[in-house]
Amino acid sequence: MRVFILAGEPSGDRLGGALMAGLRQLCPDVQFAGVGGPAMEAEGLSSRFPMAELSIMGLVEVLPKYFHLKRRIAETAQAALEMRPDVMITIDSPDFSLRVVRLVKEASDIRTVHYVAPSVWAWRPGRADKMAKVIDHVLALLPFEPPYMERAGMECDFVGHPVVGEPEASGAEIAALREELGLDDAPLLLALPGSRRGEVERLAPVFGAALKRFLPGHPEMRVVVPVVPHVADQVAQHVADWPGAPVLVDPRGLAPAQAAMRKRAAFAAADLALAASGTVSLELAAAGTPMVIAYKVNWLTQKIAERMVTIDTVTLVNLVSETRVVPECLGPACTPENIAARLAAVHADPAAQDAAMRLTMERLGRGGALPGLRAAQAVLDRLPG
C-alpha cells in the first residue's frame, strides 16, 4: 500500500506520526512519501523538504515567502502524482495542503483524505462545500463534526481527539515537579496566557491584573505558568510583577518527552486554571483541572468575529459536553474584574465542572482505541475495493 502524506505544522506532525504508526500496525507493508516533521520521520517518512518551511503564520510573514511556497505547492503535488498512491492524506494546514490537493485532483482521481475537520460549526460554514470539491474523506477530532462534513458531500469519521491518547501524570511525577519548583504542598493556580506572541501581549497584562484582584483572598496559592519555547522569555517578562510568586514550567533544553511530562504534571497538580481559549481547555479537562477561559482580540477582528461566529461558547469542554459550565470572559468582557470574579466562583465550587470534564473525555474517545489507530482503521475501511 502506498500513502502520500502531508503535514505543515507541529500539531499536524504529531497527528501524522500517530496515524502512520496505526497504518503500519494494520498494514505492515505500507510505504510513505510526502512532507512532515520529526514525529512522521520517526515512523519512516523521508520528508521532501523541511516541514518548518510551511509553519508560517500571518500575511506579513507569508508575503515574502509567497513564490517559494507556490513552488513547494507545485512540487508537492507533482510528487504525489508521480507516486500514484492508494490514498493521499493531508493533515490540517488547509492553506497549503488543500492547494496541493486541488492540483492533484485536477490531474488525477487519487483518493484524498483530510485529517482535522474545519470548524464550520463555529464560523464560515461555506468552507465545507469548498473542501468537498477536492476531499473525499475527512477524519474528525470532535464527535459532532461528521454531520457537517457529510452534509457537504464528504465521507467523515470521528476518530478521537489526540488529548485522550496522552499519558496521565503519576503521583511521583507531580511530587517531583513540586519539589523541583519549590512549591511544597501549596495550592496551585495555573496561568496560561497563550502560545502565540500576539496572544501573550494582549492577555498577560489582563491576567496579571486579574490575579492581583483574586490572590489577596488566597495568600497561600502559588501561580504556575507553563510556556512554549518561543514565548518563554516574553512570558517571563510579563509575569515578573505578578503576585503568587509565579514560576515558569520552561521546556527549553529538555528532551520532548521530559518537557511533555513536566507540563502534564503541572496541569494535574493545579487546583484551578486561568487559560486562553483553545485546545488547552481539553488538556485541562484531561487533567481534571477546573478552569476559567479568557480571550480577546484586536478591535477589528472582534467586530468581524461578532458577525461571523455562529456559536454561543468557544470553549471545547462546553461544546463537547453540551453544557456551559466553564465560565468565559471574552472580547469586551475580558477584564480583570470579570476574570477575578469567575476565578473566585470556580474556586468556591471546583467540583461543578467535574461531570462535564469527564463526559468530554469520554466523548472524545478516552478508554477506547488510540486516535491514531482509529484514524488508520477509518482510512483503510473507506478505501474502494
N, C-alpha and C positions, 0 to 999 in steps of 0.2 A: 504493500500500500504506500502511495506517495502523497505527502502532505506539504503544501506550501503554506507557511505560517508567518504572520507579520504582527509585531507589536512595536509601539512607538514611545513608550514611557515606562518607568519602573513598575507601576502598578500593573500594567498590561504584561510586562515581562514575568511578573510573579504568577499571574493567571496562566500565561502561556507555558511556563515551566511545569506547573501542576497538570495542565491539560496534556502536555507532551508525555509526562510520566504516566498518566492514565492511559493514553493511547498505546504506549509501549507495553504496558501491562496487559492490555486486551488484545493487542496485535503486535507481537514481538518483532515482526519483520518490517515494521513501518520505517519509512525514510523521510527525513525532514529537509526542507530548504526554506530560506526566507531571511527575515530580519528580526533580531531580538537582542536581549541583553544577557547578563550573567546567568540568570535562572534558566533561560532557554538554552544557552550554550552548555550549561551543565547537563542538560538532557540530550545533548548530541547535535544541536544546531550549530552550523558554521555560518554566522551572520554575514550577509553580503557586504555590509558596511556597519560602522558603529551605530548602535541604536541612539546614542546621545545626540547624533545629528538631527534627530526628529523631535527631541524633547525641548521644543522652543515654544514659548507662550507669549502672546501679545502681539499686536500689529507692529509696533515699533521694532520688536525683536525679529519678527518674521520677514519684514520687507527687505533687509539687506541679504537675506538668505533665499529670497524667492526663486531666483533662477536655479540655484543649486538644488533646492527642494523639488522644483519641477523636473529637473534631470533625474533625481532619485526616484520620483514617482514613475517616470517613463522606464527607467532601468529596472525597477522592481516589477512592474507589470510585464515587461519583456521576459524577465527571468521566470515568472510564473507561467507564461505562455510556452516557453521553451521546455519547462519541466513536464507540462501536461499532467498535473497532479489529479488524483482522485477527488481531492477536495482542497479548496483554498480557504484558510481561516484567518480572518483579521480580528484584532483584539483592540477594542476601544480606539482612541486617537482617530476619530472619524475624518478630520480634516485631511489627514494623509491617507489612511487606509481605504476610505471609500472612493477617493480619487483613483487609487491604484485599481480597485475592483472595477470601477467604471471602464477603464481601459481594457481590462481583461475580458469583461463581459461583451464589449463591443467587438472583440475579435474571436470569441470562443463561447462554448457552452459549459465551461468549467463550473462545477458546483461551488457555491460560495456560502460561507458561514461567518457570521459576525458575533463575537463574544462581548457581551455587555450591551443591553438594550438602551437606546437613548431614552432620556427621562421625559418622554412625550406626555406622561401623565401629569407632569408639573408645568411644562411650558412648550411652546412651538410644536403642537401635535402634528403639523404637516411634515415633520422630519421623517416620520414612519413611512408615509407614502413615497417620499423621495428615495428612501433607503430600499423600499420594496422593488424598485426598478432594477437593482443590481444585486440584492442579497436574497438568497433562497431560504436561509435558516438562521434563526437568532438563538443564542444561548443567554438566558436572562438570569440576573443575580437576585431579583426580587420576585416574590411569589405572585404578585398582582400584575406583572408586566405582560405575560403571554397574550391575554386577550387584545391588548393594544397592537401588538405586532401581527397577530393573526387577522385582525380586522383590516389591516393594510395589505394583506395577501401573502405574508411570510409564515413559514413554519416557525414555531417557537417552543422551547423547552425551558422551564425553570430548573436550574442545575445546582442551586445553593449558593450562598454568599461565602467568599473565602474566609470571612471572620470566624465561621464555625469550624474551620479546619485548623485554626491556630491552637497550639497547646495552652493549657491554663497554667498560671503561675502557681508554684508549690509554696507551701508554708516556709520551707527552707530558703527559697529564693526571695520571698518577701522579707524574711528576717535578715538575710544577708544585705539586701538593699537598704533597709532601715539602718543597719549598723554602719554600712559604708557612708551613708549620707548624714550620719549623726542625728537621726530622727527619734531614737529611742522608741517609746510607745505613744508618742504624741498623736492625736487625731490629725488627719491629713486632708487638705483641700488641694485638689488637682486643678491647675490653671493651664488652659490650652488655647492660646490666642491665635492659632493658625499656623500653617506651614508655608505660606507664601509671604513675601516681603510686604506687599500691599496690605494684606490682612493684618499682619503684625503691627504695622504703622497705624492702622485705623483702630484696632481692637485693644492693643496692650495698654494704652493710656486709660481707656474706659474701664478695662478690667482692674487696673491698679486703683483707680478712684473708687470702684465698687468695693474692692477688698478693704479699703480704708474706712468704709462705712460699715461693712459687715464684721470684720475681725475684732474690733474693740469689745464686742459682746462675747467673743470666743478667744480669749487671750492665749489659751493653751494650744490652739490649732496652728499647724505649720503649713506652708504653701510649697507645693512641689510642682515643677514646671518641666515636663518632658519636651524636648525640642528635636527638630531635624537638623542635620549638619549645616545646611546653607543659610539658616536664620538664627543659628545658635548665638553668635555674637550680638546680633540685633536684639534678640530677646533678652540677653543678659544685661544690656544697657537699659532696657525698659524696666526690668524688674528690680534694679538696684535700689530703688527707693520705695518698693512695695513693703507693706507690713507682712508679718508672718514669717520673717527670716527665710525668704524663698531660696530654694535650692534647685539647680538645673539638673535634669537627668540628660546628660550630654552623650550622644553616641560617637562623637569623633574619637578616632584612634582605636575603636573597638571592632572586633570581628562582627559581621552582620548578625550572627546567631546570638552573640552575647548582648549586643545592643537591643535586639528584639526581646530577649529575656528580661532585661532591666526595665524596658518600657512596660511589658506585661505585669511585672512585679509592682511597678508604681501604680498602674491602673487598679490592680487588685488590692493594694494596700490602702487606697484612698477611701475616705468616708463620704466625700462629696466632690463634685467636679463642676467647674465653670468652663465651657468649651465653645469654640467657634462652631458654626454649623458645618455639617459634612458627615462623612462616614465614621468620624471619630465617635459619634453617638452610638454606633453599633459596637465599637471596641469597648466603650464604657459599659454598654449593656451586657456584653460577653463577660465582663469582669464583675457584674452586679453592682456597679457604682452609680448611685443616684446623681442626677445632673441637672444643670440649667444651661440652656443653649442661648447664645447671644451672637448677633451678627449685624453688621451694617456695611453698606457700600457707598460710593460717592453719590451725590445728589442726582445726577443724570441717570445713572444706572438704576437707582431706586425708582425713579419715575417710569422708566421703561419697564422695569420688572412689575410694577403695580398694574400695568396694562396687559402684561403677557402671562403672568403666573396664574394658574388655574386651581391651586390647592390652598387650603387654609392653614397648613403647617408645613414646615420644611424639614422637620426632624424625622429621620427614618424610623426611629423607635415608635413614634406616634403613628406613622403611616402603616408600618408593617403590623403593629398590634391593633390597629384601628381604635386607638384611644387618643387622648390628648393630655396624658398625664405628665409629660415632660414640658415644663414651662419654657417659653421662648421670649426673648427680648430682641426684636428685630427692627431694623430700619430706625425710624424716629423713636421707637420705644427702647432702643439700645442705649440706655442712660445708666450712670452709676446708681442712681436712686432705685430704678426698677430692678436692676440686676441684684443689688443688695437685698431688696425685699424678697425676691424669688429665692435667693440663696437661703435666707432665714426660714422661709416657708418649707423648703425641701429639707433643710437640716432638722427642722422640728418634727418632720414626719417622713424619714428616709424610706420607710417600707412602702410608701404609697406607689412607688414605681416598680416594685419587685415583680408583680404579676405581669405587667406589660413587658418588662425586660426578658423574663423567662419565655413568654409567648413569642416575642420577637425572635429569640434564638431558636425556638422550636420551629417556627415558620420558615426560618432561613436555612434549616436543614441540620441543626445540631442533633447528634445521635444517629444520623444516617451515614451513608457513604460519603467520602470526602468529595467536595465540589469538583476537583479536577477529574476524579474518576467518573463522576456523574456526567460531567461535560463530555468526556471522551465517549462514554456509552451513548449519549444522545447523538453525537456526530456519527457514530457507526450505525446506530439504529435507523437513521434517516437517509443513509446512502442508498441511492437507487440500485435495484438488482440484488 
